[in-house]
Each structure stands twice: as structure tokens, then as C-alpha cells.
């Protein structure tokens, strides 16, 4: 299958998921969104599970590109930008619906090794980028040297993941979670005396 057709099917999978959810989604739904035949999709993906593995890889490539593209003139700006990227909903509806779909897929992970492995990759790339930024902030004196980069990154990943899950479960604004995490960073990460300052 050529790259254009593959991308078309995977993008159609995204749209169909947002409309129907994971549990109710059929290959026919994807075929309608892709304007392709069910036979063509079955030819390349012999099961819904295989299609979803490819779809998660498709999402991972795009997610990684977004995470690695985040930058800033200082580590603190880079951290703020990254938190904004992962905690702000820029995509209009069906963005909220898609978070629900991802939560559905995560619920399958304990019973599906392939899903669990792929979802863990999302977690790892975010953790690594956060740890890298926090380490840089400590080196420049912008963040407190008492902060342990790996521990802090683990905490933030857990908070971000929980924020998305809570948003889906309670329908509360994700902006509240974003503000809480930003305040935590301000309180616990900032060095008492910034680099270059005098007491």
C-alpha cells in the first residue's frame, strides 16, 4: 500500500473513532470515512487489532514530533511550552471525544500486550523530554538543585496522564489541571536565587 493510501486510512480511523468510539467501531465505519472498500482495508489489515497497532504507531510518530519540537529560550520557557502542548486542547471537537477513545484503548492495555507496549512508548517520550528540560534547568541554575529530574518528570507525567483521565471521567475543564500543575512547578522547581542573581 502506498504511503498516501496508508495515511488516508489511518486518518479515517481517527475520524471514525471520534464518531463511534473504540468498542463500537467497525471496519465498515473506517471504510466509509476513507472512501475505500472494506475489502481493501481487510487486505492490508487482517484484523481490527492489527489496524489499531498501526494506528497507534501513526499517532506515536505525530506525538513524538510535537513533543520534540517544543523549545524555549530558557528551560523554564521550554517546560511551560511543553506543559501547554500536552495540557491545552488546540484541536476543536472531536478532540474531547478522542480523549475518551484513548482512555478506552488504555483500558484494553492490561489485556493486550501490543497495546500496552505501544502506549508505554508515549509515556516514555514525554518522560524523557521532561527529564531533559528539568536537568537543563538545574544546570543553568533556573531550577532548584534539590529537584531530582527523574522523580520530578515521573510526577509530571503521572499528573498529566491523570489530568486527561479525570477530564474525560468528570468533564471538568482541563485548564484547571493545567493551572494546578503550572503552580506546582512554580512553587517546587524555581531556584530561590536565580542564576546570575546576587543575594
C-alpha positions as CSV (number, residue, x, y, z in Angstrom):
1,X,0.0,0.0,0.0
2,X,1.4,3.4,-0.9
3,X,2.1,5.9,1.8
4,X,-0.8,8.2,0.8
5,X,-3.3,5.5,1.0
6,X,-2.0,4.3,4.3
7,X,-2.1,7.8,5.8
8,X,-5.7,8.2,4.4
9,X,-6.8,5.0,6.1
10,X,-5.2,5.9,9.4
11,X,-6.6,9.5,9.3
12,X,-10.0,8.0,8.6
13,X,-9.5,5.7,11.6
14,X,-9.1,8.8,13.7
15,X,-12.3,10.4,12.4
16,X,-14.3,7.2,12.8
17,X,-13.0,6.6,16.3
18,X,-14.1,10.1,17.3
19,X,-17.6,9.4,16.0
20,X,-18.1,5.8,17.1
21,X,-15.7,5.1,20.0
22,X,-13.4,2.1,20.2
23,X,-15.8,-0.6,21.3
24,X,-18.4,0.2,18.6
25,X,-16.0,0.9,15.8
26,X,-16.2,-1.4,12.7
27,X,-14.0,-1.7,9.6
28,X,-17.0,-0.5,7.7
29,X,-17.0,2.7,9.6
30,X,-13.4,3.3,8.7
31,X,-14.0,2.4,5.1
32,X,-16.8,5.0,4.9
33,X,-14.6,7.7,6.3
34,X,-11.7,6.7,4.0
35,X,-14.0,6.3,0.9
36,X,-12.4,2.9,0.4
37,X,-13.9,-0.6,0.3
38,X,-13.9,-2.8,3.3
39,X,-12.1,-5.4,1.1
40,X,-9.1,-3.0,0.6
41,X,-8.8,-2.3,4.3
42,X,-9.1,-6.0,5.2
43,X,-6.4,-6.8,2.5
44,X,-3.9,-4.7,4.3
45,X,-5.1,-5.1,7.9
46,X,-6.4,-8.6,8.6
47,X,-8.0,-7.6,11.9
48,X,-9.2,-4.6,13.8
49,X,-6.4,-5.2,16.3
50,X,-3.7,-5.0,13.6
51,X,-5.2,-1.8,12.3
52,X,-5.1,-0.3,15.7
53,X,-1.5,-1.3,16.3
54,X,-0.6,0.6,13.1
55,X,-2.9,3.5,14.2
56,X,-1.1,3.8,17.5
57,X,2.3,3.9,15.6
58,X,0.8,6.6,13.4
59,X,-0.2,8.6,16.5
60,X,3.1,8.0,18.2
61,X,5.1,9.5,15.3
62,X,3.0,12.6,15.4
63,X,3.0,12.8,19.2
64,X,6.8,12.5,19.2
65,X,7.2,15.2,16.6
66,X,5.1,17.6,18.7
67,X,7.0,16.8,22.0
68,X,10.4,17.1,20.5
69,X,9.6,20.3,18.6
70,X,8.8,22.1,21.9
71,X,11.5,24.6,22.7
72,X,12.2,27.8,24.6
73,X,14.9,30.4,25.2
74,X,15.3,29.0,28.8
75,X,14.5,25.6,30.3
76,X,11.6,27.2,32.2
77,X,10.1,28.5,29.0
78,X,10.6,25.1,27.4
79,X,8.8,23.5,30.3
80,X,5.9,25.9,30.2
81,X,5.6,25.3,26.4
82,X,5.7,21.6,26.8
83,X,3.0,21.7,29.5
84,X,0.9,23.9,27.4
85,X,1.3,21.5,24.5
86,X,0.2,18.4,26.4
87,X,-2.5,20.1,28.6
88,X,-4.2,22.5,26.1
89,X,-6.8,21.3,23.7
90,X,-6.0,23.0,20.4
91,X,-8.0,20.7,18.2
92,X,-11.7,21.5,18.1
93,X,-14.3,18.8,18.6
94,X,-13.8,15.9,18.1
95,X,-10.7,16.5,20.3
96,X,-12.6,15.8,23.6
97,X,-14.2,12.7,22.1
98,X,-10.8,11.4,21.1
99,X,-9.5,11.6,24.6
100,X,-12.3,9.3,25.6
101,X,-11.3,6.9,22.8
102,X,-7.7,6.9,24.0
103,X,-8.9,6.1,27.5
104,X,-10.9,3.2,26.1
105,X,-7.8,1.9,24.4
106,X,-5.8,2.3,27.6
107,X,-8.5,0.2,29.4
108,X,-7.7,-2.6,26.9
109,X,-3.9,-2.4,27.6
110,X,-3.9,-4.7,30.7
111,X,-5.3,-7.5,28.4
112,X,-3.4,-6.6,25.3
113,X,0.4,-6.8,25.3
114,X,0.7,-4.9,22.0
115,X,-1.4,-2.0,23.1
116,X,0.4,-1.8,26.4
117,X,3.8,-1.8,24.7
118,X,2.8,0.9,22.3
119,X,1.1,3.1,24.9
120,X,4.2,2.9,27.1
121,X,6.2,4.5,24.3
122,X,4.0,7.6,24.6
123,X,4.7,7.7,28.3
124,X,8.5,7.3,27.7
125,X,8.9,10.1,25.2
126,X,7.1,12.5,27.4
127,X,9.1,11.4,30.5
128,X,12.4,11.7,28.7
129,X,11.7,15.2,27.3
130,X,10.6,16.4,30.7
131,X,13.6,15.0,32.5
132,X,15.9,16.6,29.8
133,X,14.3,20.0,30.3
134,X,14.4,19.8,34.1
135,X,18.0,18.7,34.1
136,X,18.9,21.6,31.8
137,X,17.1,24.0,34.2
138,X,19.1,22.7,37.2
139,X,22.4,23.0,35.2
140,X,21.6,26.7,34.4
141,X,20.5,27.4,37.9
142,X,17.0,28.2,36.9
143,X,15.6,25.2,38.8
144,X,16.4,24.3,42.4
145,X,19.3,21.8,42.6
146,X,17.4,19.8,45.1
147,X,14.9,18.8,42.4
148,X,15.6,15.3,41.1
149,X,15.0,15.3,37.4
150,X,13.7,11.7,37.1
151,X,11.5,11.9,40.1
152,X,10.1,15.3,39.0
153,X,9.5,14.1,35.5
154,X,7.7,10.9,36.7
155,X,5.5,13.1,38.9
156,X,4.6,15.4,36.0
157,X,3.9,12.5,33.6
158,X,1.6,11.0,36.2
159,X,-0.2,14.3,36.8
160,X,-0.6,14.9,33.1
161,X,-2.0,11.4,32.5
162,X,-4.3,11.7,35.4
163,X,-5.5,15.2,34.3
164,X,-6.6,13.7,30.9
165,X,-8.3,10.8,32.5
166,X,-10.1,13.0,35.1
167,X,-11.1,15.4,32.4
168,X,-12.8,12.5,30.5
169,X,-14.3,11.0,33.6
170,X,-15.7,14.2,35.2
171,X,-15.9,16.6,32.2
172,X,-14.1,19.2,34.2
173,X,-12.1,21.8,32.3
174,X,-8.5,20.6,31.6
175,X,-7.5,24.3,32.1
176,X,-7.9,23.7,35.9
177,X,-5.5,20.9,35.8
178,X,-3.0,22.8,33.7
179,X,-3.1,25.7,36.2
180,X,-2.6,23.4,39.1
181,X,0.5,21.7,37.5
182,X,1.9,25.1,36.5
183,X,1.6,26.4,40.1
184,X,3.3,23.2,41.3
185,X,6.2,23.8,39.0
186,X,6.5,27.4,40.1
187,X,6.4,26.5,43.8
188,X,8.7,23.4,43.8
189,X,11.1,23.9,40.9
190,X,12.2,27.5,40.9
191,X,15.6,28.2,42.4
192,X,15.5,30.6,45.4
193,X,18.2,32.6,43.8
194,X,18.2,32.5,40.0
195,X,21.5,32.0,38.2
196,X,23.4,35.3,37.9
197,X,21.5,37.0,40.7
198,X,23.1,38.2,43.9
199,X,21.8,37.7,47.4
